[in-house]
Amino acid sequence: MLPVLHQVFGSTLVVAGLIVLPLPLPFGLIMLVIGFALLAPYIPVVQRLVKAMRTKWPDLNRQVMRYRHRFPPVIKRTIDKTHPAAPAE
């Protein structure tokens, strides 16, 4: 049941984030990041997207790894799966 809720809520946040993205405040970007974090453990396409973003922007990857220990286990596994050096699934 929890994976279904993650996927529904994550999809809703991604769609809402895309709609709100043009506004001057960064709420759309925050919503997109949270939505992708919720979707990444369950959808391989999102995992590849996050992995590509972390490869393209090494500073983002360093920040993610810096705060990895503060996240719940499901997000930690996603961080490990989407690490640029991790083997592809």
PyMOL commands that set and color helices and strands:
alter all, ss='L'
color gray80, all
select helices_A, chain A and resi 2-20+27-39+44-56+58-66+68-70+73-81
alter helices_A, ss='H'
color red, helices_A
deselect
rebuild
show_as cartoon
